[in-house]
Amino acid sequence: MIKVILADDQDLIRGSLRIVLKVEPDIEVVGVAANGAVAIDLCERYQPDVVLMDIHMPEMNGIEATKQIKQKWPNIRVVMLTTFHDMENVREALTVGADGYLLKAMQPEDLASSIRLVNNGGTLIPQDIAKMMVAEWTSGTASSSNIKKKNEMKSSFSLTERELDVLRLMVKGKDNREIARKLYLTEGTVKNYISSIYSKLDVADRIQAILKAQDEKLIE
């Protein structure tokens, strides 16, 4: 049974999410919170597997709550919920340790599958958000000196051209199967490339790799 905590300051949202999840035989909502501070207290009490965390809440927002939860209980998976396509909040939430990001306008049937994915160790970045992040990162026009710096950064991590191809598709939100299809590789080969990318970038997972690619300007 996957134990879930719902944290949102709107009664309607909490109620709706609870109703959607009530019919799932393998998911149990063990607590609800109207702010981040209460969410932390519930984590202490119930030790949930997954927390669905609103970003904008009174007293303590979801980003600060996520930061504290991840510091105290790294194994608790946190998925951010919001109604805004706010790239600054997306980035900040992922930086403090969030394991995924969902818009409240998602289809109800996607909620349970998303919880299962994250509970099994996956990361969750909806493709439309991933595309917006990539567009934001690549919107500026680089000067020749910036291009040179990017090339130097790429060289310093010793990423091969093929690894850069894989990394580029990762930041676009593609999963391993899609990457394999686009690059005419097997999924096993893609996994090997991703493991090598993690090692060279000194990161532990997909989200960290995407963030580092942006920080170090590895993807043009």
BELQUI-V736889 format. One line per field, one symbol per residue. phi: phi as a letter, one per 30 degrees, with the letter a starting at -180 (. if undefined). psi: psi as a letter, one per 30 degrees, with the letter a starting at -180 (. if undefined). A space follows every 50 residues. Layout:
BEGIN
phi=???
psi=???
END
This chain:
BEGIN
phi=.ddbccbadceddedddddddddddcbbdcabbcaddddddddddchddb cccddcbdibddddddedddddbedddbcdcaccdcdddeddddddkecl abdddddeddddddddedddjdcbbedddedddddddcddcddddddddd dddeddchddddddddddddddiddddddeddchbdddddeddddddedd dhbcadddddddddechdcd
psi=kjkkkkjkfkeeeeeeeeeefffkfgkkjflkkfleeeeeeeeeefilek kjjkejlleklfeeeeeeeeeeiffkkkkkklgkijeeeeeeeeefgkgl kkkfglkeffeeeeeeeeegglljjkeeeeeeeeeeegfljkleeeeeee eeeeeffhkleeeeeeeeeefggkleeeeeeeghlleeeeeeeeeeeeee fhlfaeeeeeeeeeeghfk.
END
